[in-house]
Structure formats: C-alpha cells, structure tokens
C-alpha cells in the first residue's frame, strides 16, 4: 500500500511558539496516520512537489513509497 511522508509545518510552528517538541514527520498509509521524529525508508521512493494540487492536508512536498518503513 502507498505510504505518504511529509513534514507538518504547523507542528513545527507550534513547537517553536510554545517551546514544545512534538514529532513533526507525518506518515499516512490509507486512513492510518502516525507522527514520528525520524523514519527510514527501506526501498524505492519518490519525492513529489505539486503546488498546484497539494494533499488534502495542504502539503505541497511529500515522499511516496510502497517500501517498508522503520519508524524511529
């Protein structure tokens, strides 16, 4: 199944504003969403920049992969 990985800028801004340290890397696989600080992609992947058609969450740059992920 396709996995989409991107950095959630809203989490980064909130962390900076409030002195927090929440994970900002968002991984979506189907309807399952996880957040982490680091992920290893064990196989082929591609980076996409599509400002004219962002993801529903608003991301304009993301990584797509069907490879196994190691969430750290």
Beta strands, then each sheet from edge to edge (+ up, - down):
strand 1: 3-7
strand 2: 25-29
strand 3: 32-36
strand 4: 39-42
strand 5: 45-49
strand 6: 61-65
strand 7: 68-71
sheet 1: 3+ 2- 1+ 6- 5+
sheet 2: 4+ 7-
end
